[in-house]
Amino acid sequence: MHYIEGGWPGANPKDTELFARARDLDLGEAKLVAFGSTRRAGLPPEKDPCLSALLAADTPAVAVVGKSWTLHVDQVLRTSRKENLRMIADSVAFLKEREKEVIFDAEHFFDGFSEDPEYALATLEVAADAGADWLVLCDTNGGTLPWQVEKVVREVRREFPYVSLGIHAHNDCELAVANTLVAVQAGASLVQGTINGYGERCGNANLCSVIPNLQLKLGLEVLPKEKLRELTHLSYFVAELANLAPNPYQPYVGRAAFAHKGGIHVDALAKAPRSYRHIDPELVGNSDRVLVSELSGRTSILVKARELGEALSREEAARLLEEVKALEKKGFQFEAAEGSLSLLIRRARPDWRPPFELLDFLVLVEKRTGKEILSEATVKVKVGEEVIHTAAEGNGPVNALDRAIRKALIPFWPQLAHVRLTDYKVRILNGQAGTEATVRVLILASDGRRQWATVGSSPNIIEASWQALADSLEFPLVND
Amino acid sequence: MHYIEGGWPGANPKDTELFARARDLDLGEAKLVAFGSTRRAGLPPEKDPCLSALLAADTPAVAVVGKSWTLHVDQVLRTSRKENLRMIADSVAFLKEREKEVIFDAEHFFDGFSEDPEYALATLEVAADAGADWLVLCDTNGGTLPWQVEKVVREVRREFPYVSLGIHAHNDCELAVANTLVAVQAGASLVQGTINGYGERCGNANLCSVIPNLQLKLGLEVLPKEKLRELTHLSYFVAELANLAPNPYQPYVGRAAFAHKGGIHVDALAKAPRSYRHIDPELVGNSDRVLVSELSGRTSILVKARELGEALSREEAARLLEEVKALEKKGFQFEAAEGSLSLLIRRARPDWRPPFELLDFLVLVEKRTGKEILSEATVKVKVGEEVIHTAAEGNGPVNALDRAIRKALIPFWPQLAHVRLTDYKVRILNGQAGTEATVRVLILASDGRRQWATVGSSPNIIEASWQALADSLEFPLVND
């Protein structure tokens, strides 16, 4: 990343603190940018609190946003169009005199240009004349189409041949990535965006798609190759920081981005990798994922087993495929539950011994008038020759079962204390059977280093949960 | 929707059954389409099982996919390029002779065109000569850029001025919507896509973005205005069917798509609605989130009360709205559970007396080695002054509870024997809390004359199920 915009100093204490604490950070080649707006109408720049806060942030570069759309000047700012131009010129000049690299963000530029192109261009002109290093064209409301973006950027490029241009796109029409690419084609060299496209409303241009598109499709060297390989990890890392579930369908970096199901696709991929994928996923740190389901053939089981380092014979693979098919008929689904699939493959080994066995359980949910609901589980678990009989309460029957089993297992495998269930999903398969329906439970678990998904299925939700739960605890024991 | 592709008949029993059952559906103006591939190499079309299954599906239109990329012909199909052309021609001709509308899907057309344009065009030519009604250019791997799509579609348009063209885009570069729009600009008149963009890997072109872009930005009348207003509802409905959480950041239809935070934006919106939004959200059935949510809440409660013949004062409506909000904060959702909403309105009456009360329950799930799993529920229910204490077994804990309650109530209200639970859905609200997550249960019930939906929510799945279950049995008693 060449620039990192850290927030709006002075707007709130958190943003101000960020810049104070960022002074000690080593950001490598990235420049930290403070964001703010042009000075207020009628105020000299020296007395403007926003510009002062920008200086106080003490960053090598600043981004100042100014109005380019007459609608906003007239009806939102409610100042004169001339004063708005002076506000832009004064603010940029003030910051340039103080030796900042200045990025001028022309807010609503495309809307402004379509209604009053002369005025919109005039806002760029005063910024450029005052010394702005970058003129960034913003599609603030996200309503502009790619061919409109292209035409406008070309026109601006012609008008300002010696100033560097940037693009700032929003995703309100699901076009932010496309608009960014056409702007680059038309002459923009600075792209503003966010990791995973996080941003207000429908988000900003998603850098996890923009970067590989620019680098792998347009052939521009945006990042060193080895950095591009960190993109998938970066996407997960930022999702984790933001406490948002990663989007599995996200282009390039999503879990499903290079997933292939069904015998035909997998077969074709083995014959010619280019046949069913548009890039080699390793370039962005992702990988091919073979989905095993009732539609898929023996090849996908063999591929999956190879991924796990298990050498299966063709006969063993065929037998396993039959087992997968039979389980899927009962409601299991292994496409989204690779953890359970890998255990199924391990269990096919003749010398397989499970680390633990659940012998008995009893789950109880009790509600008595005037009392809190109670959920309790007792379990009897066998580890080696030892039988552990214990019990726990929980927030609900499944949570009680989860706690009781962990209580039994943690003395043997203390590492299970670090296993967190990060997602728990219940799907009713034949909802029309009402409360007699078959239930499929999917559990996603993590130990901080890796994630795995497991599945259970039964007309009994407790049993289905138990199956997925047991697999989610067995997986790390088997794979360590 | 003008065409609805229902699946691949013959590929699996589920898809075949869909077409058999769809015969009785009234799809309005939409044509059902069966999907399949061109005949196998070396097989006459009459003997090809896939083409026979297409005919057996008995739909007005069929889509046949054929290979346009020499890489696939040579290395995946492993047949001669000539035979592939004959396979396309024969299959289209066979279906045209049987009076089908034929959509020819040219698989990997853009990849094929970039490597061997002559051959790619030849595949279209034989399809057109055999009578194909549509030539659909597919970006199967989703790796093509908008300007490439535009150039290729223009070229195909020139070569085939009298055949209708279509576009089928995938989202692997986050460009499916843009690629679809430029294809339409370049001459395509059939758009293939899916609601919410659901589809393999990163998904297909998202019709919830494509449709409003075409209609509101390009000015094409794709749908009647009043249908466009159902788009947001449609998006939620399909997410619900697919049991996927709706994406709040989704363009046009997402909950956050027209969310405005902070005083400045909201203030500006009040001064000039165009200032911070690219369209009027009502055009797609969505709404500005800050401005109207509370108002619309009260209105819908008043409307619902009027439907039920309950005259609520504005104050009562406001109080009820507060209650609804508090319950929604706990995980209830009344949009899809009008049965529970109507009970809430009834309960607001000062003279309200519930037909029955559940005093206590105890639910037990037991598994002992070598034995079938047992689910049993005991309930204590009060009807008038009488207390009934009874028990039942079931397929699972919720089913046991359901049976026990009915057993208690049916002697008082024999009509409950006709109430069937027709759907039972479980949704985990904060999946990241693992097995401690809050659970929302939606139940759809019917007595053969009408259907009603009810909701429950709790961290305890049994309690959430009980709430929805109790409402589903109370609803017909209150409304008769």
Interface residues (C-beta under 8 A of the other chain):
Chain A: L71 H72 Q75 V76 T140 N141 G142 G143 L145 P146 W147 N171 D172 C173 E174 L175 V177 A178 N179 L181 V182 Q185 G197 E200 R201 C202 G203 N206 S209 P212 N213 K217 L218 N243 A245 N247 Y249 Q250 P251 Y252 G254 A256 A257 F258 A259 K261 D267 A268 K271 A272 R274 S275 Y276 R277 H278 I279 E294 L295 L358 L359 D360 F361 L362 V363 L364 V365 E366 K367 R368 T369 I373 S375 G394 N395 G396 P397 V398 N399 L401 D402 R420 L421 T422 D423 Y424 K425 V426 R427 I428 G431 Q432 A433 G434 T435 E436 A437 V439 I443 L444 S458 P459 N460 I461 I462 E463 S465 W466 L469
Chain B: A11 N12 L71 H72 Q75 V76 T140 N141 G142 G143 L145 P146 W147 N171 D172 C173 E174 L175 V177 A178 N179 L181 V182 Q185 G197 E200 R201 C202 G203 N206 S209 P212 N213 K217 L218 N243 N247 Y249 Q250 P251 Y252 G254 A256 A257 F258 A259 K261 A268 K271 A272 R274 S275 Y276 R277 H278 I279 L358 L359 D360 F361 L362 V363 L364 V365 E366 K367 R368 T369 I373 S375 G394 N395 G396 P397 V398 N399 L401 D402 R420 L421 T422 D423 Y424 K425 V426 R427 I428 G431 Q432 A433 G434 T435 E436 A437 V439 I443 L444 S458 P459 N460 I461 I462 E463 S465 W466 L469
